[in-house]
């Protein structure tokens, strides 16, 4: 079953925002390079991404077991792939726009 497992936020200063979330909520964040940090709770996690333009809408990430099957289903349902599947340290994912233009991502751990 697909589930929401991640939300990414744009940041202009990864270190500053990491310090904020750690101080405000007690979350521990791991750095994945100079412009990315994330929580790793195993529940719904938060990533902060300095490579996204400031003010970019949050990116919900949905976890699935089969990325290719999920992409086919998303496209058949009317979604439009906006970023082709790519690898990252936690697995693979693609981004899509729903019929209203909201951008989400689908990932497969691995």
Beta strands, then each sheet from edge to edge (+ up, - down):
strand 1: 3-10
strand 2: 29-31
strand 3: 36-39
strand 4: 45-49
strand 5: 59-63
strand 6: 80-88
strand 7: 91-97
strand 8: 103-109
sheet 1: 2+ 3- 4+ 1+ 5- 8- 7+ 6-
end
